[in-house]
């Protein structure tokens, strides 16, 4: 078996099963702990070198193999750069998988770990997962309460933290898209309305009653927005607002959205 080029250990990983508190019949004792399961953990790069996934992330040098120094980048059919590999893990073997987006994201988060929560928030916006979005906002509000008033407070990197910053976060390695851009791309009206309610200056009378009802049921509502950036004014790296993206995407945005002011200031 090949070994990892970095740590020289077999290309596998042990995963502990989730704890099971099922009680043994007639006893309050816990069931014996199950033995960990072993799965492959093998990233074979185009140069032929093998790595554990975590070891590759630790040693990642953009588009050069950290072990042999060979260029591992290639050009895709659309002219963009890619890093192809054969990935074998608990999900099975995936051949010619482009891992450059994952490597780029993990490298960024390694340098800026404080952005991990904001990027998770954006991913939920892309997926249209309202419950997850609300859960993150509520968790952040709880953290703010514990730290008194976090509004406008900055972390050590100079970035604002808290709910307002999360709502208006723009992805530095994703064309500077905001949550509203992501929701528009995903054609998720539910997420778009939630963001407009919480992070825009759109008159509340223009928000549908059912949006208010759902927000109230979820335990969230708009705070003071007059001194905050209106999420509709945010532009991506191509200078496009969510309204511009809606015009390009079409679909659910064509009727009753584009040109109405709902997605634009």
VEXDREN-897467 format. One record per atom (N, C-alpha, C): residue number from 0; atom name; y, x, z. Coordinates in steps of 0.2 Angstrom, whole numbers, plus 5000, padded with zeros to 4 digits. Atoms other than C-alpha are relative to their C-alpha. Example, Ala and Ser with C-alpha at 12.3 -4.5 7.8 and 13.67 -1.06 7.14 Angstrom:
2
<0 N <4994 5004 5000>> <0 CA <4978 5062 5039>> <0 C <5006 5004 5000>> <1 N <4994 4996 4999>> <1 CA <4995 5068 5036>> <1 C <5005 4996 5003>> 
END
This chain:
265
<0 N <4994 5004 5000>> <0 CA <5000 5000 5000>> <0 C <5006 5004 5000>> <1 N <4993 4996 5000>> <1 CA <5018 5006 4996>> <1 C <5003 4999 5007>> <2 N <4996 5001 4994>> <2 CA <5029 5009 5010>> <2 C <5008 5000 4999>> <3 N <4993 5001 5000>> <3 CA <5048 5006 5013>> <3 C <5003 5007 4999>> <4 N <4997 4994 5002>> <4 CA <5058 5020 5005>> <4 C <5005 5002 5006>> <5 N <4995 4998 4994>> <5 CA <5070 5020 5021>> <5 C <4996 5001 5006>> <6 N <5003 4999 4993>> <6 CA <5059 5018 5036>> <6 C <4993 5002 5000>> <7 N <5007 4997 5001>> <7 CA <5042 5023 5028>> <7 C <4995 4996 5004>> <8 N <5005 5005 4997>> <8 CA <5033 5008 5036>> <8 C <4997 4995 4995>> <9 N <5002 5004 5005>> <9 CA <5022 4996 5027>> <9 C <5004 4994 4998>> <10 N <4996 5006 5002>> <10 CA <5030 4982 5017>> <10 C <4998 4993 5002>> <11 N <5002 5006 4997>> <11 CA <5027 4968 5028>> <11 C <5004 4999 5007>> <12 N <4996 5002 4994>> <12 CA <5035 4959 5043>> <12 C <4996 4995 5004>> <13 N <5003 5005 4995>> <13 CA <5028 4950 5058>> <13 C <5005 4995 5002>> <14 N <4995 5005 4998>> <14 CA <5036 4933 5062>> <14 C <4996 4996 5005>> <15 N <5002 5004 4995>> <15 CA <5034 4925 5078>> <15 C <5000 4993 4999>> <16 N <4999 5007 5001>> <16 CA <5029 4907 5078>> <16 C <5004 4997 5005>> <17 N <4996 5004 4995>> <17 CA <5040 4894 5086>> <17 C <4997 4998 5006>> <18 N <5003 5002 4994>> <18 CA <5037 4891 5104>> <18 C <4998 4993 5000>> <19 N <5003 5007 5000>> <19 CA <5026 4876 5107>> <19 C <4999 4999 5007>> <20 N <5001 5002 4993>> <20 CA <5028 4868 5124>> <20 C <4995 4995 5001>> <21 N <5005 5005 5000>> <21 CA <5013 4857 5121>> <21 C <4996 5001 5007>> <22 N <5004 4999 4994>> <22 CA <5005 4855 5138>> <22 C <4992 4999 4999>> <23 N <5008 5001 5000>> <23 CA <4986 4857 5141>> <23 C <4999 4994 5003>> <24 N <5002 5006 4997>> <24 CA <4978 4841 5145>> <24 C <4998 5001 5007>> <25 N <5002 5000 4993>> <25 CA <4977 4838 5164>> <25 C <5003 5006 5003>> <26 N <4997 4994 4997>> <26 CA <4988 4853 5167>> <26 C <5007 5001 4998>> <27 N <4993 4999 5002>> <27 CA <5007 4858 5167>> <27 C <5001 5007 4997>> <28 N <4999 4993 5003>> <28 CA <5003 4875 5160>> <28 C <5001 4999 4992>> <29 N <4999 4999 5008>> <29 CA <5009 4880 5142>> <29 C <4994 5002 4997>> <30 N <5006 4997 5004>> <30 CA <4997 4883 5128>> <30 C <5001 5007 4999>> <31 N <5000 4993 5001>> <31 CA <4993 4901 5125>> <31 C <5004 5001 4994>> <32 N <4995 4999 5006>> <32 CA <5006 4909 5114>> <32 C <4996 5002 4994>> <33 N <5004 4999 5006>> <33 CA <5000 4910 5096>> <33 C <5002 5007 4998>> <34 N <4999 4994 5002>> <34 CA <4999 4927 5088>> <34 C <5005 5000 4994>> <35 N <4995 5000 5005>> <35 CA <5013 4932 5076>> <35 C <4996 5001 4993>> <36 N <5003 5000 5007>> <36 CA <5009 4930 5057>> <36 C <5004 5005 4996>> <37 N <4998 4994 5004>> <37 CA <5011 4944 5045>> <37 C <5001 4997 4993>> <38 N <4998 5002 5007>> <38 CA <5020 4941 5028>> <38 C <5002 5006 4996>> <39 N <4997 4994 5004>> <39 CA <5025 4953 5014>> <39 C <5007 5000 5000>> <40 N <4993 4999 5000>> <40 CA <5042 4960 5014>> <40 C <5002 5006 4996>> <41 N <5000 4994 5005>> <41 CA <5044 4970 4998>> <41 C <5005 4998 4995>> <42 N <4995 5000 5006>> <42 CA <5059 4972 4987>> <42 C <4999 5006 4996>> <43 N <5001 4995 5005>> <43 CA <5055 4982 4972>> <43 C <5005 5000 4995>> <44 N <4994 5000 5004>> <44 CA <5070 4988 4963>> <44 C <4998 5003 4993>> <45 N <5001 4998 5007>> <45 CA <5071 4992 4944>> <45 C <4998 5007 4999>> <46 N <5001 4993 5000>> <46 CA <5070 5011 4948>> <46 C <4992 5001 5002>> <47 N <5007 4999 4997>> <47 CA <5052 5008 4956>> <47 C <5000 5001 5007>> <48 N <5000 4999 4993>> <48 CA <5058 5011 4974>> <48 C <4999 4993 5003>> <49 N <5001 5006 4996>> <49 CA <5052 4998 4987>> <49 C <5004 5001 5007>> <50 N <4996 5001 4994>> <50 CA <5062 4992 5002>> <50 C <4998 4994 5004>> <51 N <4999 5006 4996>> <51 CA <5061 4980 5017>> <51 C <5007 4997 4998>> <52 N <4993 5003 5001>> <52 CA <5075 4967 5014>> <52 C <5005 5003 5004>> <53 N <4995 4998 4995>> <53 CA <5084 4972 5030>> <53 C <5002 5008 4999>> <54 N <4999 4993 5001>> <54 CA <5082 4991 5026>> <54 C <5004 5001 4994>> <55 N <4996 5000 5006>> <55 CA <5089 4988 5008>> <55 C <5007 4998 5002>> <56 N <4993 5002 4998>> <56 CA <5104 4979 5016>> <56 C <5004 5006 5004>> <57 N <4997 4994 4996>> <57 CA <5107 4994 5028>> <57 C <5002 5006 4996>> <58 N <4999 4994 5004>> <58 CA <5106 5007 5014>> <58 C <5003 4998 4994>> <59 N <4997 5002 5007>> <59 CA <5114 4997 5000>> <59 C <5006 5004 4998>> <60 N <4995 4996 5003>> <60 CA <5125 5007 4989>> <60 C <5003 4997 4994>> <61 N <4997 5003 5006>> <61 CA <5133 4995 4977>> <61 C <4994 4999 4995>> <62 N <5005 5001 5005>> <62 CA <5123 4997 4961>> <62 C <4996 5007 4999>> <63 N <5004 4994 5000>> <63 CA <5114 5014 4965>> <63 C <4995 5000 5005>> <64 N <5005 4999 4995>> <64 CA <5097 5016 4973>> <64 C <5001 5005 5005>> <65 N <4998 4995 4995>> <65 CA <5100 5024 4990>> <65 C <4994 5005 5001>> <66 N <5005 4996 4999>> <66 CA <5083 5032 4989>> <66 C <5000 5006 4994>> <67 N <5001 4995 5006>> <67 CA <5082 5040 4971>> <67 C <5006 5001 4996>> <68 N <4994 4999 5003>> <68 CA <5100 5038 4966>> <68 C <5001 4997 4993>> <69 N <5000 5003 5006>> <69 CA <5096 5029 4950>> <69 C <5004 4994 5000>> <70 N <4996 5006 5001>> <70 CA <5107 5015 4943>> <70 C <4996 4994 4999>> <71 N <5005 5006 5000>> <71 CA <5099 4999 4947>> <71 C <5003 4994 4997>> <72 N <4996 5005 5003>> <72 CA <5112 4988 4938>> <72 C <4998 4999 4993>> <73 N <5001 5002 5007>> <73 CA <5110 4979 4921>> <73 C <5005 4995 4998>> <74 N <4995 5005 5003>> <74 CA <5120 4967 4910>> <74 C <4996 4994 4999>> <75 N <5003 5006 5001>> <75 CA <5115 4949 4910>> <75 C <5001 4997 4993>> <76 N <4998 5003 5007>> <76 CA <5115 4938 4894>> <76 C <5007 4998 4999>> <77 N <4993 5002 5001>> <77 CA <5132 4932 4898>> <77 C <5005 5005 5001>> <78 N <4996 4995 5000>> <78 CA <5139 4949 4900>> <78 C <5002 5003 5007>> <79 N <4998 4998 4993>> <79 CA <5140 4950 4919>> <79 C <4995 5005 5003>> <80 N <5005 4995 4997>> <80 CA <5132 4963 4930>> <80 C <4995 4997 5005>> <81 N <5005 5003 4996>> <81 CA <5116 4960 4939>> <81 C <4995 5006 5003>> <82 N <5005 4995 4997>> <82 CA <5103 4969 4950>> <82 C <4993 4996 5000>> <83 N <5007 5004 5000>> <83 CA <5085 4963 4946>> <83 C <4995 5004 5004>> <84 N <5005 4997 4996>> <84 CA <5071 4966 4957>> <84 C <4994 4995 5000>> <85 N <5006 5004 4998>> <85 CA <5053 4959 4961>> <85 C <5000 4999 5007>> <86 N <5000 5001 4993>> <86 CA <5054 4951 4978>> <86 C <4994 4996 5002>> <87 N <5006 5003 4997>> <87 CA <5039 4947 4988>> <87 C <5000 4999 5007>> <88 N <4999 5002 4993>> <88 CA <5041 4938 5004>> <88 C <4995 4994 5002>> <89 N <5004 5006 4998>> <89 CA <5034 4923 5014>> <89 C <5000 4994 4995>> <90 N <4999 5005 5005>> <90 CA <5040 4912 4999>> <90 C <4996 5002 4994>> <91 N <5004 4998 5006>> <91 CA <5029 4921 4987>> <91 C <5003 5005 4996>> <92 N <4998 4995 5004>> <92 CA <5032 4933 4973>> <92 C <5005 4997 4995>> <93 N <4995 5002 5005>> <93 CA <5048 4931 4962>> <93 C <5002 5006 4996>> <94 N <4999 4995 5005>> <94 CA <5050 4942 4947>> <94 C <5007 5000 4997>> <95 N <4994 5000 5004>> <95 CA <5066 4948 4939>> <95 C <5005 4996 5003>> <96 N <4995 5004 4996>> <96 CA <5077 4940 4953>> <96 C <5006 5004 5000>> <97 N <4994 4997 4999>> <97 CA <5095 4944 4953>> <97 C <5003 5000 5007>> <98 N <4998 5000 4993>> <98 CA <5100 4949 4970>> <98 C <5007 5003 5001>> <99 N <4993 4997 4999>> <99 CA <5117 4956 4967>> <99 C <5005 4995 5004>> <100 N <4996 5004 4996>> <100 CA <5126 4940 4974>> <100 C <4998 5001 5007>> <101 N <5002 5000 4993>> <101 CA <5116 4941 4990>> <101 C <5002 5007 5003>> <102 N <4998 4994 4998>> <102 CA <5119 4960 4991>> <102 C <5007 5001 5001>> <103 N <4993 5000 5000>> <103 CA <5137 4958 4988>> <103 C <5003 4996 5007>> <104 N <4998 5004 4995>> <104 CA <5139 4944 5001>> <104 C <4998 5003 5007>> <105 N <5002 4997 4994>> <105 CA <5129 4953 5014>> <105 C <5004 5007 5002>> <106 N <4996 4994 5000>> <106 CA <5139 4969 5011>> <106 C <5007 4998 5003>> <107 N <4993 5003 4997>> <107 CA <5155 4959 5014>> <107 C <4999 4998 5007>> <108 N <5000 5002 4993>> <108 CA <5149 4951 5030>> <108 C <4998 5006 5005>> <109 N <5001 4994 4996>> <109 CA <5143 4968 5036>> <109 C <5007 5003 5002>> <110 N <4993 4997 4999>> <110 CA <5161 4974 5034>> <110 C <5004 4995 5004>> <111 N <4995 5005 4997>> <111 CA <5169 4957 5040>> <111 C <4995 4995 5003>> <112 N <5005 5004 4997>> <112 CA <5156 4949 5052>> <112 C <5004 4993 5002>> <113 N <4996 5006 4998>> <113 CA <5170 4937 5058>> <113 C <5001 4994 4995>> <114 N <5000 5005 5005>> <114 CA <5169 4928 5041>> <114 C <4994 4996 4999>> <115 N <5007 5003 5001>> <115 CA <5151 4923 5043>> <115 C <5000 4992 5001>> <116 N <5000 5007 4998>> <116 CA <5155 4906 5051>> <116 C <5004 4996 4994>> <117 N <4996 5003 5005>> <117 CA <5169 4902 5038>> <117 C <4996 4999 4993>> <118 N <5004 5001 5006>> <118 CA <5157 4906 5023>> <118 C <4994 4995 5001>> <119 N <5005 5005 4999>> <119 CA <5143 4895 5031>> <119 C <5004 4993 4999>> <120 N <4997 5007 5000>> <120 CA <5156 4881 5032>> <120 C <5001 4999 4992>> <121 N <4999 5001 5007>> <121 CA <5160 4884 5013>> <121 C <4993 4998 4997>> <122 N <5007 5002 5003>> <122 CA <5141 4883 5009>> <122 C <4999 4993 5001>> <123 N <5001 5007 4998>> <123 CA <5140 4866 5018>> <123 C <5004 4996 4995>> <124 N <4995 5004 5005>> <124 CA <5155 4860 5007>> <124 C <4997 5000 4993>> <125 N <5004 5000 5006>> <125 CA <5145 4865 4992>> <125 C <4994 4996 5000>> <126 N <5006 5004 4999>> <126 CA <5130 4856 4998>> <126 C <5001 4993 5001>> <127 N <4999 5006 4999>> <127 CA <5139 4841 5002>> <127 C <4997 4997 5007>> <128 N <5003 5002 4993>> <128 CA <5132 4841 5020>> <128 C <5006 4999 5005>> <129 N <4994 5002 4995>> <129 CA <5145 4831 5030>> <129 C <4998 5001 5007>> <130 N <5002 5000 4993>> <130 CA <5135 4831 5046>> <130 C <5000 5008 5002>> <131 N <4999 4993 4998>> <131 CA <5134 4850 5046>> <131 C <5007 5003 5000>> <132 N <4993 4998 5000>> <132 CA <5152 4852 5042>> <132 C <5003 4997 5006>> <133 N <4997 5003 4994>> <133 CA <5157 4840 5056>> <133 C <4997 5004 5006>> <134 N <5003 4996 4994>> <134 CA <5145 4850 5068>> <134 C <5004 5006 5001>> <135 N <4996 4994 4999>> <135 CA <5154 4866 5064>> <135 C <5007 4999 5003>> <136 N <4993 5001 4997>> <136 CA <5171 4859 5067>> <136 C <5000 4998 5007>> <137 N <5000 5002 4993>> <137 CA <5166 4851 5083>> <137 C <4998 5006 5004>> <138 N <5002 4994 4996>> <138 CA <5158 4867 5089>> <138 C <5006 5005 5001>> <139 N <4994 4995 4999>> <139 CA <5174 4877 5085>> <139 C <5005 4997 5004>> <140 N <4995 5003 4995>> <140 CA <5185 4864 5094>> <140 C <4998 5001 5007>> <141 N <5002 4999 4993>> <141 CA <5174 4866 5109>> <141 C <5001 5007 5002>> <142 N <4999 4993 4999>> <142 CA <5176 4885 5108>> <142 C <5008 5000 5001>> <143 N <4993 5000 4999>> <143 CA <5195 4882 5106>> <143 C <5002 4997 5007>> <144 N <4999 5003 4993>> <144 CA <5195 4871 5122>> <144 C <4998 5005 5006>> <145 N <5002 4995 4995>> <145 CA <5186 4885 5132>> <145 C <5005 5005 5000>> <146 N <4995 4995 5000>> <146 CA <5199 4897 5126>> <146 C <5007 4998 5000>> <147 N <4994 5004 5000>> <147 CA <5213 4885 5129>> <147 C <5003 4999 4993>> <148 N <4998 5002 5006>> <148 CA <5224 4883 5114>> <148 C <5000 5006 4995>> <149 N <5001 4994 5005>> <149 CA <5218 4894 5099>> <149 C <5004 4999 4994>> <150 N <4996 5001 5007>> <150 CA <5229 4886 5086>> <150 C <5005 5006 4999>> <151 N <4996 4995 5002>> <151 CA <5237 4900 5077>> <151 C <4999 5007 5003>> <152 N <5002 4993 4997>> <152 CA <5228 4914 5087>> <152 C <4997 5004 4995>> <153 N <5004 4995 5005>> <153 CA <5222 4929 5077>> <153 C <4995 5004 5003>> <154 N <5005 4995 4997>> <154 CA <5207 4940 5079>> <154 C <5002 5007 4999>> <155 N <4998 4993 5001>> <155 CA <5207 4959 5079>> <155 C <5001 5002 4993>> <156 N <4998 4998 5007>> <156 CA <5208 4959 5060>> <156 C <5006 4997 4998>> <157 N <4993 5003 5002>> <157 CA <5224 4949 5060>> <157 C <4999 4993 4997>> <158 N <5001 5007 5003>> <158 CA <5215 4933 5053>> <158 C <5001 4995 5005>> <159 N <4999 5006 4995>> <159 CA <5219 4916 5061>> <159 C <4992 4998 5001>> <160 N <5006 5002 4999>> <160 CA <5204 4909 5069>> <160 C <5001 4992 5003>> <161 N <4999 5007 4998>> <161 CA <5200 4891 5074>> <161 C <4998 4995 4995>> <162 N <5002 5005 5005>> <162 CA <5197 4874 5065>> <162 C <5005 5000 4994>> <163 N <4995 5000 5006>> <163 CA <5213 4875 5055>> <163 C <4998 5005 4995>> <164 N <5002 4994 5004>> <164 CA <5208 4892 5048>> <164 C <4994 4999 4996>> <165 N <5006 5002 5004>> <165 CA <5191 4886 5044>> <165 C <5000 4995 4995>> <166 N <4998 5005 5005>> <166 CA <5197 4871 5035>> <166 C <5003 5003 4994>> <167 N <4996 4998 5006>> <167 CA <5208 4881 5024>> <167 C <4998 5007 4998>> <168 N <5003 4993 5002>> <168 CA <5197 4897 5022>> <168 C <4999 5000 4992>> <169 N <5001 4999 5008>> <169 CA <5196 4904 5004>> <169 C <4996 5006 5000>> <170 N <5006 4995 5001>> <170 CA <5181 4915 4999>> <170 C <5002 5006 4996>> <171 N <4998 4994 5004>> <171 CA <5186 4933 4995>> <171 C <4996 5002 4995>> <172 N <5005 4998 5005>> <172 CA <5170 4936 4985>> <172 C <4997 4994 4996>> <173 N <5002 5005 5004>> <173 CA <5169 4919 4978>> <173 C <5006 4996 4996>> <174 N <4995 5003 5004>> <174 CA <5184 4917 4967>> <174 C <5006 4997 5004>> <175 N <4995 5002 4996>> <175 CA <5195 4913 4982>> <175 C <5000 4992 5001>> <176 N <5001 5007 5000>> <176 CA <5188 4895 4982>> <176 C <5001 4998 5008>> <177 N <5000 5004 4993>> <177 CA <5192 4883 4997>> <177 C <4994 4995 5000>> <178 N <5005 5005 4999>> <178 CA <5181 4870 5004>> <178 C <5001 4994 4995>> <179 N <4998 5006 5005>> <179 CA <5190 4857 4993>> <179 C <4998 5002 4993>> <180 N <5003 4997 5007>> <180 CA <5186 4868 4977>> <180 C <4993 4999 5000>> <181 N <5007 5001 4999>> <181 CA <5168 4868 4983>> <181 C <4998 4993 4999>> <182 N <5002 5007 5000>> <182 CA <5167 4850 4986>> <182 C <5001 4997 4993>> <183 N <4999 5003 5006>> <183 CA <5175 4846 4969>> <183 C <4995 5003 4995>> <184 N <5005 4997 5004>> <184 CA <5163 4858 4960>> <184 C <4993 4996 5001>> <185 N <5007 5003 4998>> <185 CA <5148 4849 4969>> <185 C <5001 4992 4999>> <186 N <4999 5007 5002>> <186 CA <5156 4832 4964>> <186 C <4998 4996 5007>> <187 N <5001 5003 4993>> <187 CA <5155 4827 4983>> <187 C <5006 4996 5002>> <188 N <4994 5004 4998>> <188 CA <5168 4813 4986>> <188 C <5000 5000 5007>> <189 N <5000 5001 4993>> <189 CA <5162 4811 5004>> <189 C <5003 5007 5003>> <190 N <4997 4994 4997>> <190 CA <5166 4830 5008>> <190 C <5008 5000 4998>> <191 N <4993 5000 5002>> <191 CA <5182 4829 4998>> <191 C <5005 4996 5004>> <192 N <4996 5004 4996>> <192 CA <5189 4814 5007>> <192 C <5000 5003 5008>> <193 N <5000 4997 4993>> <193 CA <5184 4822 5024>> <193 C <5005 5006 5000>> <194 N <4995 4994 5000>> <194 CA <5194 4838 5019>> <194 C <5007 4997 4999>> <195 N <4993 5003 5001>> <195 CA <5209 4827 5013>> <195 C <5002 4997 5007>> <196 N <4998 5003 4994>> <196 CA <5209 4818 5029>> <196 C <5002 5005 5006>> <197 N <4999 4995 4995>> <197 CA <5208 4833 5040>> <197 C <5005 5006 4999>> <198 N <4996 4994 5002>> <198 CA <5218 4847 5030>> <198 C <5005 4999 4995>> <199 N <4995 5001 5005>> <199 CA <5230 4838 5019>> <199 C <5006 4996 5003>> <200 N <4994 5005 4997>> <200 CA <5247 4829 5021>> <200 C <5000 4994 4996>> <201 N <5000 5006 5004>> <201 CA <5241 4815 5010>> <201 C <5001 4994 5005>> <202 N <4999 5005 4995>> <202 CA <5248 4799 5018>> <202 C <4994 4996 5003>> <203 N <5006 5003 4997>> <203 CA <5235 4791 5030>> <203 C <4999 4993 4997>> <204 N <5001 5007 5003>> <204 CA <5238 4774 5022>> <204 C <4996 5001 4993>> <205 N <5003 4999 5006>> <205 CA <5231 4782 5006>> <205 C <4992 5002 5001>> <206 N <5007 4999 4998>> <206 CA <5214 4786 5015>> <206 C <4997 4994 5000>> <207 N <5004 5006 5000>> <207 CA <5201 4773 5012>> <207 C <4998 4998 5008>> <208 N <5002 5002 4994>> <208 CA <5197 4763 5028>> <208 C <4993 5002 5002>> <209 N <5007 4998 4998>> <209 CA <5179 4767 5027>> <209 C <4999 5008 5002>> <210 N <5000 4993 4998>> <210 CA <5183 4786 5028>> <210 C <5003 5001 5007>> <211 N <4998 5000 4993>> <211 CA <5193 4783 5044>> <211 C <4994 4998 5005>> <212 N <5006 5002 4996>> <212 CA <5178 4773 5051>> <212 C <4995 5005 5001>> <213 N <5005 4994 5000>> <213 CA <5166 4787 5047>> <213 C <5002 5005 5004>> <214 N <4997 4994 4996>> <214 CA <5177 4800 5054>> <214 C <5000 4998 5008>> <215 N <4999 5002 4993>> <215 CA <5180 4790 5070>> <215 C <4993 5000 5003>> <216 N <5007 5000 4997>> <216 CA <5161 4788 5072>> <216 C <4997 5007 5001>> <217 N <5002 4993 4999>> <217 CA <5158 4806 5070>> <217 C <5004 5004 5005>> <218 N <4996 4997 4994>> <218 CA <5172 4810 5083>> <218 C <5005 5005 4998>> <219 N <4995 4995 5002>> <219 CA <5184 4819 5072>> <219 C <5006 4996 4997>> <220 N <4994 5003 5003>> <220 CA <5202 4815 5066>> <220 C <5005 5005 4999>> <221 N <4995 4995 5002>> <221 CA <5217 4823 5059>> <221 C <5005 5002 5005>> <222 N <4995 4998 4995>> <222 CA <5228 4833 5070>> <222 C <5007 5001 4997>> <223 N <4993 4999 5003>> <223 CA <5246 4839 5066>> <223 C <4999 5004 4994>> <224 N <5001 4996 5006>> <224 CA <5247 4845 5048>> <224 C <5007 5002 4997>> <225 N <4993 4999 5004>> <225 CA <5266 4845 5044>> <225 C <5001 5008 5000>> <226 N <4998 4993 5001>> <226 CA <5267 4864 5048>> <226 C <4994 5004 4998>> <227 N <5006 4997 5003>> <227 CA <5250 4868 5040>> <227 C <5000 5000 4993>> <228 N <5000 5000 5008>> <228 CA <5246 4873 5022>> <228 C <4995 4994 4998>> <229 N <5004 5006 5002>> <229 CA <5240 4857 5013>> <229 C <4994 5003 4995>> <230 N <5005 4997 5003>> <230 CA <5223 4861 5007>> <230 C <5000 4999 4992>> <231 N <4999 5002 5007>> <231 CA <5227 4853 4990>> <231 C <5004 5005 4996>> <232 N <4996 4995 5004>> <232 CA <5239 4867 4986>> <232 C <4997 5007 4999>> <233 N <5003 4994 5000>> <233 CA <5227 4881 4988>> <233 C <4997 5001 4993>> <234 N <5002 4999 5006>> <234 CA <5223 4890 4972>> <234 C <4995 5006 5000>> <235 N <5006 4995 5000>> <235 CA <5207 4900 4967>> <235 C <5003 5006 4997>> <236 N <4998 4993 5003>> <236 CA <5207 4918 4959>> <236 C <5003 4999 4993>> <237 N <4998 5001 5007>> <237 CA <5210 4910 4942>> <237 C <5007 4995 5000>> <238 N <4994 5003 4999>> <238 CA <5226 4901 4949>> <238 C <4999 4992 4999>> <239 N <5002 5007 5000>> <239 CA <5217 4884 4949>> <239 C <5000 4996 5007>> <240 N <5001 5004 4994>> <240 CA <5219 4870 4962>> <240 C <4994 4996 4999>> <241 N <5005 5004 5001>> <241 CA <5206 4858 4966>> <241 C <5001 4994 4995>> <242 N <4999 5005 5006>> <242 CA <5214 4845 4954>> <242 C <4999 5003 4994>> <243 N <5002 4997 5007>> <243 CA <5213 4858 4940>> <243 C <4993 5000 4999>> <244 N <5007 5000 5000>> <244 CA <5195 4860 4944>> <244 C <4997 4993 4998>> <245 N <5002 5007 5001>> <245 CA <5192 4841 4944>> <245 C <5001 4999 4993>> <246 N <4999 5002 5007>> <246 CA <5199 4840 4927>> <246 C <4995 5004 4995>> <247 N <5005 4996 5003>> <247 CA <5187 4854 4921>> <247 C <4993 4997 5001>> <248 N <5007 5003 4999>> <248 CA <5172 4846 4929>> <248 C <4999 4993 4998>> <249 N <5001 5007 5002>> <249 CA <5175 4828 4925>> <249 C <4996 4996 5005>> <250 N <5005 5004 4996>> <250 CA <5161 4817 4931>> <250 C <5004 4995 5005>> <251 N <4998 5005 4995>> <251 CA <5165 4807 4947>> <251 C <5008 5000 5001>> <252 N <4993 4999 4999>> <252 CA <5183 4814 4947>> <252 C <5005 4997 4994>> <253 N <4996 5003 5006>> <253 CA <5189 4806 4930>> <253 C <5003 4994 5002>> <254 N <4998 5007 4998>> <254 CA <5190 4788 4937>> <254 C <5003 5000 5007>> <255 N <4997 5001 4994>> <255 CA <5203 4786 4950>> <255 C <5002 5006 5004>> <256 N <4999 4994 4997>> <256 CA <5205 4804 4955>> <256 C <5005 5005 4997>> <257 N <4995 4995 5004>> <257 CA <5213 4816 4942>> <257 C <5006 4996 4998>> <258 N <4994 5003 5001>> <258 CA <5231 4813 4941>> <258 C <5003 4995 5004>> <259 N <4998 5005 4995>> <259 CA <5233 4802 4956>> <259 C <5003 5003 5005>> <260 N <4997 4996 4994>> <260 CA <5239 4815 4968>> <260 C <4995 5001 5006>> <261 N <5005 5000 4994>> <261 CA <5223 4813 4979>> <261 C <4998 5008 5001>> <262 N <5002 4993 5000>> <262 CA <5218 4831 4974>> <262 C <5005 5005 4999>> <263 N <4994 4996 5001>> <263 CA <5235 4838 4971>> <263 C <5006 4998 5004>> <264 N <4994 5001 4996>> <264 CA <5251 4840 4981>> <264 C <5005 4997 4995>> 
END
